[in-house]
Amino acid sequence: MATPSGRIRFVTLRRNLVFLVVPFAAVLLWIFGFLDADPRNMDALGLLSLFNVAIVSALVLLIGGFLHSLYRARPGWVLGTYLVTYIALIHATPPLLYGTLRYSWAYKHVGIVDYILRTGSVDTSIDVGQIYHNWPGFFAGSALLTSLTEQPNALQIAGWAPLAFNLMNLLVLRYVFRGMTRNRSLVWLGLLFFFLINWVGQEYFSPQALAFVLYLGLIGLLIRHSTDRTHIAPFAIIVATLAVSHQITPLMMLFAVSALVATRRARGWDLPLVAFALVATWALTGARDYTMTNVQELVTELGDPVGNAGQTLDKAAKLSGAALLVVWGGRFTVIVASAVALLGLGRRMHGRDLRVTATVLMILPTLLVLTTGFGGEVLFRAFLFAAPFIAFLAADACLPRSSPVFPPLSLLAASVTAVLVVPGFLLGYYGKERQNYFTPAEVQAATWVGAHAHPGSLLVEGSTNYPSRFLDYEKFTYVPINREPGDLFVQLLADPAGKLAEWLNDPQYTDAYVLLSRGQTPAVDTLSMPEGSLERIEFALRHSNSFRIAFETPDAVVFTLAESGAQ
């Protein structure tokens, strides 16, 4: 016969299981919504253009169900199920729907892994991709993982990297938040808000994705062991891993460690010195080839926030129509989330109960804009590092100041915040998927070039936005047409066949090819070339006696000179 306590536990478990019906229903709706979806039909709004009532309903169920579960004080495993389901739907959909790796830079990173697998080393003085060879930690680890899983290359691993890294972010960020508060509602709501505002997309197969997880883990380690010295060994290991894996994250880490020690949120006056020594040692030894040749650029960008931020903003200034809507969607989410976070910060200041750790870590990333432009991406990276603490303070703004409960007013505030930020998140994260998606036929063409070209070949590309440089990438000298100076580009469009024949006839190259693909078109039409430019070039080459088609698929074509011996 069941005891009263046993019956109570059974009833409680049954009630909790009822709440899991909602994420299950959301998954079914999501699958049903994408059942007949074809990524080829995406328009300028990317994957959002394939959304329908079922998909939107799935998101409403998941987010609404999470907030209701938090309101009803359901256990952590219920709330965790909602978040894991949300992460899985958002980040597993592209690899399942596309069947190929998304985003051109992910292919380039696979190419570095391919180089290490073939040669067993890196080349810090190599011309193409030099920065990756100078900070090879992520790529060496990926090569080891590829070997251990007996994969021929890292493409499969890379395809699932966004899902894997976001699940890691969930675990490590919960670790961080629980080090800043004992308020259960604040921890879980902060986690939800982070995944509703982080549209930057830096969790793809990249050193930044790993470095971000390590950075958050380091923050959690420091604030959770602020009264002892047991964290020195793991601290040094994490810092060393960051130092050999990425360029900008160690800089952010130095800012954070110094600030936490200065505000007495972490113990150990020597921690910033240890971190600096490890980072500087690698920069001046293992990464010496890159550091020494680029020191002038680094010094020029130092103390130029307007110029550094302008590198990012200038790209958006060229956009219009749906592409501009995508940009402003992401910006709107940043503005709303930051405003809510500042509201929460203001409430704390008024009550003289400032959350110092979260506030400092939210503000610190602005220092990045003072120190580097990072190839026009510094504003994205600054928001990435600030986002966890913007989310934490925004969640704090929705909750009672001195109570751990989640009352109806908090439910309303959190719901309104979610409604405001989710559309911008979806625009920012999914809005560029027409550019990020590549068909199997495009991958096939790029594979053919990599397999058939000889070392020392020239590869002229419509743009770099295609599955490029993932196979024997060091064979080539790459010339993207869309990056040619204005006067040369005008000459090229005036006589595509004549100008390209001149380039390909250069005797310094063993073989020479022109590769044009479907994925290059939306990128150049949006950002860098008059609409239809690549179509004009392809038409001219197809009708020129100087060129022949070396390889062709429905979505890509490879040209070489008619009299060339290239295969």
ROLUMTOR-748200 format. One record per atom (N, C-alpha, C): x, y negated, z. Coordinates in pm, whole numbers, plus 50000, padded with zeros to 5 digits. Each point is the difference from the previous one (the first is absolute). Layout:
residues N
XYZ ...
END
This chain:
residues 567
500855012050000 499154988050000 500884987550000 499704990349913 500814988149987 499864991050121 501094994450046 499994990650111 499514986449952 499554991450092 499554986549960 501104992349927 501235001050048 501094992749935 500245005549860 499845013349983 500175005949868 498934995449903 498744999150050 498924995049915 500244985649960 500524992150092 500264985849970 501084998949891 501055008150014 501064999749898 499465004249864 499125010149999 499435004749874 499144989149935 499174993550080 499144989449948 500844988449945 501074996650077 500894989149956 500675003449869 500505012349989 500645004349876 499024999649885 498775004550023 498995000049894 499714985849953 499914990650095 499754986149962 501174994449919 501215003450040 501164995249927 500065005949859 499645012749989 500015006349868 498984993849906 498894995150057 499004993249918 500634988049929 500904993250069 500634988249940 500905003749882 500445012649994 500855004449890 499195002849873 498685000250011 499175001649881 500204988049906 500234988350059 500134987849919 501245000449909 501225002850053 501135000849908 499865011149897 499365011150038 499765010749903 499094995149887 498954992850037 499084994449899 500734989849914 500884992250062 500764989949923 500895006749896 500645011050038 500855007349905 499185005049883 498835005750028 499135005049893 499574988849907 499624988550057 499614988649917 501154995149914 501194999450059 501194995349928 500315009349882 499985012950026 500255009749893 498954998949891 498744999050041 498924998749903 500174987349916 500414989050064 500174987449929 501095000549895 501055007850027 501135000849905 499915012349910 498925007450009 499915012949930 500244998849850 499414990049937 500154998449855 500884988049964 500774995250097 500824988149976 501185003449909 500304991049909 501145001449909 500884987850017 501225001650050 500864988350022 500314992149873 499815006249884 500214992649875 498974988849983 498905001250070 498934990049986 500164988250095 501074999750077 500224988750090 500184987149920 499434989150053 500194987049936 500944991650086 499914986949986 500944991150069 499855000250151 498925005850054 499855001550144 500525013450051 500685007449914 500635012350043 499015010550043 500355007350105 499165010950047 498654995150051 499934987450038 498724994450045 498955000549891 500434999649876 499045000249889 499315013549988 500525010350067 499385013249999 499125002350123 499954990150089 499195001550121 498515000049965 499235006950081 498555000449985 499365000450138 498705001650003 499274999650128 500485010950095 500275011849948 500425011250085 501344997150067 500934994249926 501334997150054 499924989050106 499264989649969 499834989250098 499295005250125 499025008549981 499285005750114 500935008350088 500925007149938 500965008050076 500854991250091 500454988649946 500814990850081 499184993950113 498754996449970 499134994350104 499775010250111 499765012549963 499795010550100 501235001950088 501175000449937 501225002550076 500314988650097 499994987749948 500354988650085 498934997650105 498735000549956 498914998250095 499955011150103 500255012449956 500005011350092 501134999050102 501154995349956 501124998150093 499644989850107 499474988549957 499664989450097 498915004750096 499025007449949 498945005150087 500555010250098 500945008349955 500625009750089 500814993150109 500674989149962 500764992350099 499044993650100 498894994949951 498984994050087 499435010250098 499835012349952 499445010550086 501085007150081 501234994949994 501125005350080 500275014749971 499995003649872 500315013849964 501505002450018 500405012750021 501425002950027 500904996849882 501304999450030 500974996249898 500025009149879 499755013150019 500045008949884 498884997149902 498884994850048 498924996049909 500424987649921 500524990050071 500454987749934 501145003049904 500915008750041 501105003749913 499535007049874 498965008050011 499445006749882 499484989949899 499344989650049 499524989549909 501164993349927 501044996450075 501134992949938 500755008949902 500235012450037 500695009249910 499185002149872 498695001150015 499145001649883 500074987749910 499954988250060 500104987649923 501334999449925 501095002950070 501334999649937 500085010149886 499455011950022 500045010349897 499224995849875 498824994250019 499204995949885 500704988949922 500524990050070 500624988649932 501285004049928 500825008350065 501355002449948 500195013549931 499065009050013 500105012749926 499244999549869 499124990249985 499214999149877 500854997849875 500944990449998 500794998249877 500755012449953 500755007050086 500685011949945 499055010949952 498865001450066 499035010149956 499304995849872 499664987349989 499274995149883 500904998749878 501244995350022 500904997349888 500705012649950 500415008450093 500785011749961 501454996949970 500394987450017 501394995849978 500394990550113 501294997550011 500504990550098 499614985949958 499484992150093 499624986249970 501154990550033 500034988749930 500894988850026 501405002549942 500424991049914 501255001949926 501235000750090 500014992350110 501185000150087 500165013550069 498925007150022 500125013350060 500795009349909 499804998949868 500775008149906 501484996550007 500294987250011 501414995950008 500665005750125 499265000650109 500545005850123 500195015049985 499105006749930 500185014249970 501295001949919 500294990349914 501225000849920 501274999850083 500014992550110 501164999850088 500165013750067 498885005650042 500045013450060 500515010149897 499544998849876 500475008849893 501514998849981 500524987950007 501454997849986 500755007350111 499524998850124 500675006450114 499935015249988 498855005249955 499855014449984 500955005449895 500234992449894 500875004749892 501474998650032 500374988950067 501424997050020 500485002950142 499065000750095 500385002250138 500614987950066 499854988249939 500604987950056 499264987849949 500474988150042 499504987449947 501184992549938 499684989949922 501024991749935 499704985450035 500714994750099 499684986650050 500344988949902 500725003149893 500344989749902 499215001449871 499015008949997 499225002549879 499264987349958 499784998149871 499374987749950 498514999550030 499285010849976 498555000250015 499635006650132 499184993050079 499605005550129 501104999950103 500934990749990 501154999750090 499594998850147 498974992050027 499604997550138 499585013050069 499405009249925 499555012650059 501185009150034 501044999449919 501195008150027 500794994550119 499814987350031 500704994050113 499255002050132 498705002449991 499195003250118 499255013149972 500725011450002 499445012549946 499315008950101 499814995550124 499485008950104 498695006649962 499044992149955 498695005449962 500125009949886 500834996849902 500115008349880 500745013150031 501014999250086 500715012250039 499065009350077 499214994350091 499035008150073 498965006149908 499554992249902 499015004949904 500585011249913 501284998649964 500665010549922 500085013050082 500294998650128 500055011850086 498625006550010 498964991850017 498645005350008 499605006849870 500374994149888 499705005949870 500665013649985 501245000950045 500735012749991 499385010550092 499674995950122 499445009450097 498655005549954 499234991749930 498695004449952 500075006449862 501235001049947 500265006649871 499214993649886 499904986750004 499354992849892 501044996349894 499644999949872 500964996349896 500384985250005 499094991850054 500254985750016 499104995150114 500084986950026 499254994550113 498634994649961 499525002849880 498744994149955 498825004350086 499915012750034 498885004850082 500064993950140 501174999850058 500164994150133 499644985349996 500464993049897 499734985649988 498524997249985 499295008849932 498574997949977 499204999550129 500435007450100 499265000650127 500634991350108 501014992349964 500674991450097 499074989750065 499114993149925 499124990350065 499155006050111 499455011849976 499205006650103 500885003550120 501155005949974 500885004350108 500484988250084 500424989349934 500534988650074 498904992950079 498794999649948 498924993750075 499605008150122 500055013249989 499755008350118 501114998050103 501234998549954 501094996850093 499784986450065 499554990349921 499724986750055 498935000850109 498995008349979 498955001650100 500575005050132 500855010249994 500575005750121 500934990250071 500894993949924 501004991550063 499394986950048 498994995049929 499364987550041 499165002250127 499405011550013 499295003150125 500995000250116 501175005449975 501085000050100 500374985850040 500104991149901 500344986050027 498894993150079 498775001249952 498894993050065 499795004750144 500185012850022 499835005150137 501124995150092 501084995349941 501054993850079 499714985550032 499034994049931 499684986050023 498744998050083 499175010450009 498754998650076 499525013650048 499244999950111 499335012150047 498545000049959 499594989849926 498614998749957 499785009249879 499305010950023 499765009949896 499284994049880 499024991650024 499244994049890 500904991249914 500924992850063 500914991249927 500945008149912 500515011150052 500895008549922 499315005049874 498815005850015 499335006149885 499474989549902 499504989050050 499524989749909 501164993649926 501134998150068 501194994749933 500475009249890 499945013250022 500395009549897 499074998949879 498704999350025 499064998549888 500304987449921 500164988850070 500244987449931 501285000549916 501045006650051 501235000849922 499755006749865 499275011150001 499775007149874 498954993249913 499304990250055 499054992249919 500634987549940 501194996150047 500614987749948 501325002449927 500605011750016 501325002449942 499885004149853 499814990049914 499795002649858 501304999449919 501134997150065 501254997249928 500465011949918 499735012250046 500335011849919 501455004350005 500694996950109 501415003750010 500205013850060 498945008150005 500155013550052 500235010149888 500264995249878 500295009349892 501395006250022 500445008649911 501275007250015 501154990149990 500414994850115 500984989250000 500744999250133 501204994149999 500724997850126 499214991250097 499234990249948 499244991350088 498975007850081 499385009949940 498985007850071 500605007150120 501145006549980 500675006750111 500504989950102 500584989149951 500574989950090 498914993750088 498804998349945 498914994150078 499595009250116 499935013049972 499685009650105 501074999550109 501274999849958 501104999550096 499984987050080 499704989049933 499944987150069 498935000250109 498825004849967 498945000850100 500385009550114 500625011149965 500445009350103 501014993650094 500904991949945 500994993150082 499344989950093 499024992749949 499264990450083 499325007550115 499335011049969 499335007750103 500985005350104 501155004649955 501035005150091 500444989250098 500224987949950 500494989250085 498974995550102 498764998249956 499014994550093 499485010550098 500115012749965 499555010550091 501095004550097 501244996049972 501125003250090 500714987150041 499204989950032 500564986950031 500644999350138 499815010350081 500544999650136 501115010250024 500445007149895 501075009850018 500924999849879 501045008150005 501015000349893 500025013649930 498955007750014 499975013249939 499834999649849 499724988249948 499704998949857 501214996449915 501184999050059 501174995349925 500355009349885 500045013050026 500375009549894 499004999949884 498685001650026 499064999349887 500004986249932 500234989550080 500094986649941 501124999449897 501175005050036 501144999549908 499765008549876 499345011650017 499725008749886 499044993249902 498954993950053 499034993349912 500654988249929 500784992050072 500664988549939 500965004549891 500765010450026 500955004949901 499285005049875 498865006850019 499225004849886 499464988449918 499534989750069 499554988049929 501144993549924 501174999450063 501144993049941 500445006249868 499845013249985 500455006649877 498885002049899 498784995750036 498845003049915 499364988049934 500144988150057 499284988549947 500784987350026 499604989249930 500734987450012 499274989950089 498704998249978 499294989450071 499495004550137 499665012750017 499495004650129 501024998850112 501295003149978 500974997650108 500054985550044 499814990749906 499964985950036 498814997150090 498835005349964 498814998350082 500185006750136 500655011449999 500275007250124 500904991850093 501014993449946 500894991750081 499234988450063 499124993749923 499164989350054 499155005550116 499385011549980 499075005550098 500725004250128 501115007149986 500745004550118 500484988050081 500544990049931 500504988150069 498874992850073 498854998849934 498874993050061 499445007750120 499905013249989 499475007850112 500934999650120 501295000049975 500964998950111 499954986050060 499914989849914 499994986150048 498754997050084 498895006149964 498754997750075 499805010250111 501025008350023 499995010050106 498915010549982 499665002549875 499075010849970 500765013049978 501314999149986 500875011849989 501244997550084 500515010650058 501164998850088 501275003549925 501064992050019 501305003149939 500534988449919 500804991650063 500554988549927 500885004249883 500525012450008 500915004849897 499295005949878 498695001950007 499285006349889 500134992349868 499824986749999 500194992749874 501435001449945 500985000750090 501395001449956 500235013749937 499465010450063 500125013549945 499345000749863 498804994449989 499265000349873 500774992449892 500494988350034 500744991949903 501265007249954 500705006150093 501245007049966 499745011449903 498945007750023 499695011249912 499594995249860 499174989649995 499554994849870 501174993849923 500794992050068 501134993449934 501055010049954 500235010350080 500995010149962 499635006749869 498715003649986 499615006449874 500044990049884 499534987850022 499984990149892 501404997149947 501015000950086 501374996649960 500845012249965 499425011950015 500745012149963 499235007849893 498965007250042 499255008049904 499334991949891 499554987850034 499324991549901 500894988449955 501295001650016 500924989149969 499894995249855 499885009349906 499954996249858 498854990449972 498865002650062 498854991149977 500114987350083 500375001350126 500064988550089 500964989449948 501185004249958 501024990449957 499634993249868 499375007349910 499674994049870 498754991350004 499205001350108 498764992350008 499984990250117 501154997950062 500054991350118 499614985749965 500344995449880 499664986249961 498494998149993 499285009949944 498554999249994 499394999950139 500555008250089 499515000650137 500164986750070 501164993649980 500264987050064 499104989349941 499745000549869 499164990049934 498585000450053 499465012050025 498625001450046 499844996850148 501105000150074 499944997450144 499544985750026 498984998250082 499514986850035 499214993149891 499425007949907 499214994149891 498615006549998 499174997350101 498705006750007 499094996849883 500054987549952 499144996249888 500385007749874 501295000649974 500465007349883 499745014950012 500225005650119 499785014350020 498535003749985 499124992250062 498575002549987 499544997749857 500604990149936 499624996949862 500265011349904 501015008550031 500275011449913 498795009349993 499255000850109 498795008250003 498834992649938 499824987450041 498834992449958 500034996749851 501204998349945 500114996449858 499455010949909 500115012750044 499475010949919 498484999049989 499354996950111 498544999050000 499514988049921 500834989649988 499594987949929 499745002649852 500535011149947 499825003349858 498725007849973 499295003650106 498855008949984 498714992349979 499005007149949 498674994149982 498975011250002 498724996150007 498925009849993 500035010150112 499785012749964 499925010750100 501325001850073 501134998149932 501305001450064 500174989850112 499504988049977 500074989750103 499075003350116 498855005949970 499085004450105 500655010550089 500765009049940 500705010250077 501004993650096 500754990449952 500984993150084 499324992850115 498944992749970 499324992450105 499215009050095 499635011949954 499385009550091 500945003850112 501235003449963 501015003350101 500294988250090 500114988249942 500294988150080 498864997050097 498775002049955 498854997450087 500035009150122 500365012749979 500115009250112 501064995450099 501134995449949 501064994950087 499514988050080 499314990949932 499514987750065 498995003450110 499035008749968 498975003450098 500615007250119 500835010149974 500605007750109 500874991150088 500774991249936 500874990950077 499174990250083 498914995349942 499144990650073 499385006650122 499545012349984 499415007250114 501085002750105 501215003649955 501105002450094 500344987350076 500044988749932 500294987250067 498894996350096 498775003649966 498894997850093 500225007950129 500405012649983 500305008150117 501174994550079 501004995149929 501154994150067 499614987550076 499114992049941 499534987950067 499245003150127 499185010449996 499275004150122 500985004150110 501045007149962 500995004250098 500774988050058 500334990649915 500724988150047 499144992050096 498714999149969 499084992650087 499885006850136 500095013450000 499925007350125 501355002550064 501054994449939 501375001550052 500385014750014 499565007849903 500295014250000 500485004049860 501064993249956 500495001649863 500605013949979 499625006349890 500605012849964 501324997049928 501054998850078 501284995049948 500585009349894 500015012950027 500635009449907 499354999449862 498685001249996 499294999849872 500164986549931 499954989350077 500124986649942 501374998049936 501055003650073 501354998549948 500205008349874 499545012450001 500205008949886 499134996149881 498924992850024 499194994949890 500674988049934 500624991550077 500594987749948 501385002349938 500765009350055 501395002149958 500205001949849 499125007349930 500245002249857 500094987249916 499514988850053 500164987549924 501474996449984 500855005350088 501444997449987 500575006149873 499365010649950 500485006049875 499934990149886 498964991850000 499834990249892 501124989650006 500564997950119 501114990550015 501335005749951 500085013249992 501295006249974 500175006449863 498915004249936 500145007249873 498744998749916 500195001149869 498855000749909 499645014349967 500975009150017 499855014349978 499315003049867 500564994449894 499515003049866 498584995649975 499554989250070 498644995149981 498965007350082 500435008350096 499055008050077 500004996450149 500674989450040 500194997750143 498674997450073 499044993449935 498734997450067 499245013050024 500095009349906 499365013050019 500635007350119 501334999750007 500695007150107 499744993250135 499944986950000 499724992950125 498625003850054 499025000649912 498665004150044 500005014550046 500735008749931 500065014050039 500485001450145 501074993050035 500555001150134 499104993250104 499264989949958 499114993150094 498675007150016 499585007749900 498665005749995 499615008150124 500875008750055 499575007650118 499604991150117 500704988850014 499774991550116 498924989549973 499804996849873 498804992549962 498775008450032 500045012849963 498885009150026 499755001550149 501065001150078 499875001750145 499354987750063 500474988249963 499454987650057 498594997349948 499725003849875 498644998549947 499045009050076 500445012250031 499175009050080 499794994250140 501044994150055 499904993950133 498974988750000 499914992849888 499044989049990 498565004950004 499795012549960 498645005549996 499555005950133 500915001150095 499725007050125 499914990350118 499315004150107 499994991750121 501424998250053 500274988350054 501374996850040 500505008250117 499125004050089 500455006750122 499255012950027 499565006749893 499245012450018 500385009949891 500145012850036 500375010149901 498825005349919 498804995250025 498825005349932 499874994049861 499095006049922 499744995449863 498504996949992 499604988250046 498584996650009 499394996849864 498684998249993 499334997049873 500564987849929 500344989650074 500554987949937 501335003149931 500825008550060 501275004149938 499745008349875 499005008650006 499625007949883 499624990949885 499234989550031 499604990549897 501214992649944 500884995350087 501184992449956 500915008749914 500225012550041 500855009049923 499375003349865 498695001649999 499305003249875 500114988449900 499814987850049 500114988249914 501414998749944 500995002150086 501394999349955 500275010349892 499525012450021 500205010549900 499344996549868 498794994850007 499274996249877 500774989249923 500654991150071 500734989149935 501325004649937 500705009550064 501345003549951 500005011649901 499025008850006 500055012049915 499954996749851 499134990949952 500024997149856 501364995249950 500654991250076 501334995349961 501035011150004 499895008950099 500915011450005 499865008549875 498765003049962 499785008449882 500494993349873 499804987049990 500524992649884 501525000449997 500614997250115 501464999550006 500645013549978 499405010550054 500635013349993 499655007449871 498754999549958 499555007649883 499924991549873 500114986850013 499744991349887 501025000749887 501195005550026 501045000849896 500185014249947 499045008550025 500165014149962 500025002449851 499454991049920 500115002049855 501464999349957 500794991750068 501434999349973 500755011650065 499535004350117 500735010250075 499755014249951 498945001949922 499645013449953 500725003249869 500595012049994 500655004849878 499445013749965 499755002149874 499425012649956 501085010849987 499615012650002 500985010749977 500734998449866 499314994449901 500644998049870 501124989750007 499854989950084 501084990350019 501205006250071 499725008150100 501075007050070 500735009349904 499265006449910 500585009149903 500974992749907 499634988149955 500874992349911 501284995750071 499864995250123 501184995950076 500925011850028 499405011750025 500785012150024 500775003949874 499354998749886 500655003549873 501244991449977 499884987150022 501144991049979 501155003750094 499665002150128 501045003450095 500715013149966 499265009549943 500565013149970 500815000149871 499644991449901 500625000849868 501084989549974 499994989150073 501004989649976 501375004350053 501044994849938 501365002650045 500454988750093 500965002750085 500544989350086 500494988349915 499784987950051 500404988149926 498964995249900 498735004050020 498934996249907 499364986850040 499374993849902 499214987950021 498535003850003 499264994750098 498565002250006 499314986450010 499354996049893 499234987649998 498585003550045 499514993050102 498685002850058 499084988149979 498715002649978 499074988949994 500014992350131 500015007250110 500214994650134 500475011650087 500314997250124 500435010750090 498815007250064 498784995849966 498815005750062 499555012649926 500745010750021 499655013149947 500835010150080 499825012949982 500755009950080 501465000649956 500784990550045 501364998649949 501055003750103 501165003949950 501235001650078 499925010950106 499185010149981 499945010650100 500775012349959 500595000149880 500735011549952 501274995249930 501185004050052 501294996249939 500064985049970 499574992150096 499794985849971 501294992649966 501155004950047 501264992849978 500505001149856 499325007949919 500395001349859 499854987049921 499094991350047 499514989449913 500454986150042 500034991349899 499934985650020 498564996149970 499354993550097 498574997049987 499804985549959 499154997949900 499684986449954 498474998549994 499384994650105 498554997649996 499684987849911 499145001749904 499684989249907 499384988250074 499135002750099 499294989150067 500904991350086 501265004050021 500924992050078 501014992349915 499815000649869 500884992449912 499734985050013 501044991749989 499804985450006 499044995249892 499374988750024 498944995049913 500364999149854 501194994549967 500364998349860 500225013449930 500635009550071 500205013249942 498685007549983 499094997750094 498715006749991 499214994649881 500084987049976 499314994249884 500555006049871 501325001449992 500625006049882 499555014549983 499905007050111 499595014049994 498575001549948 499094991850050 498625000849953 499864995749855 500874991049954 499944995549861 500405011349904 500945008550043 500455011049915 500395011850088 499015007250055 500315010850095 500925010749942 499705004849881 500805010849942 501434995449972 500154988149945 501344995149967 500844997750125 499424993850101 500764996850121 500365012750077 499045009250013 500275012350074 500985009049925 499944999949869 500985007649922 501414994750025 500114986950013 501284993850032 500525004750136 499115000650098 500405004550133 500435014749997 499215008449935 500275014350002 501215003949915 500424991349910 501175002849915 501324996950069 499944995050123 501224996650072 500855012650017 501255000049947 500835012150002 500465004350139 499824991750102 500485003850134 499115010850064 498815002349940 499085009750058 500045013249924 499955011050074 500015013349940 498705002649924 498884998250069 498675000949941 499264987250036 498904997549931 499214988150030 498535002949973 499144995850093 498575002949992 499204987650040 498774999649950 498994990550047 498845008350054 499634997650124 498895007550062 498884990350035 498835002349944 498814992150030 498925009250053 499304995850106 499005008850060 498774992250044 498955007550028 498734994250041 500154991550126 500775004950098 500134993150128 500734986849993 500814998149897 500744987549986 499084988449964 498935003149929 499144989549945 499314991550106 499275005950098 499334991350098 500984991750082 501215005250023 500974992650080 500494987649925 500345001549872 500534988549926 498904990349962 498785005149972 498904991049966 499604991550120 500215005450120 499624992850121 501044989950042 501275003349986 501034992050065 500974992849906 500415006149890 501214994849939 499984997449850 499035005249926 500024998749855 498614996449949 499934993649883 498684997549941 499255013049977 498714999950026 499205012149987 500115005849860 500215013149993 500115006849872 501415000749945 501004994950075 501374999749948 500555013949971 499815009350092 500545013449980 499305007249886 498704997549985 499285006149887 500574995149868 500334987049993 500604994449878 501345006449971 500815001950104 501315006149982 499865014449954 499095007550062 499815013949960 499515001049855 499084991449963 499495000149862 501144997449901 500864990450033 501114996749910 500975011749985 500315006850110 500945011149993 499415011849924 498715002450018 499365011249930 500004997949849 500004987549957 499924997149857 501324995249942 501085002350073 501324995949953 500785012149951 500694998449888 500855010749948 501275001850081 500264990550088 501235000850081 499845009250120 498775003450034 499765007950120 499265013049966 500205009750088 499215012349995 499565003550142 498965007950009 499495004350131 500765012550043 500734998950110 500765011450052 499115009150085 499034994150069 499105007750085 498754991850024 498855006950006 498764992550019 499005008550078 499274993450088 498875006050071 498824990549982 498815003750044 498864990849986 500194986750073 500914999350098 500144988050081 501394993849995 500895005249919 501354994449993 500635003949868 500934991649955 500725002949877 501464995950018 500895008449947 501444997350006 500504998449858 500584988449972 500564997049868 501525000850005 500585003449886 501444998649981 500224995549856 501234996549966 500274995549864 499825011549901 499504996849883 499715010349900 501255007849962 501144993349996 501245006549960 500835004750119 499414999350119 500735003850120 500085015050013 501065004750063 500155014250027 499355004150131 499394990150070 499365003150127 498845009549978 499835009350093 498945009949986 498634993850020 
END
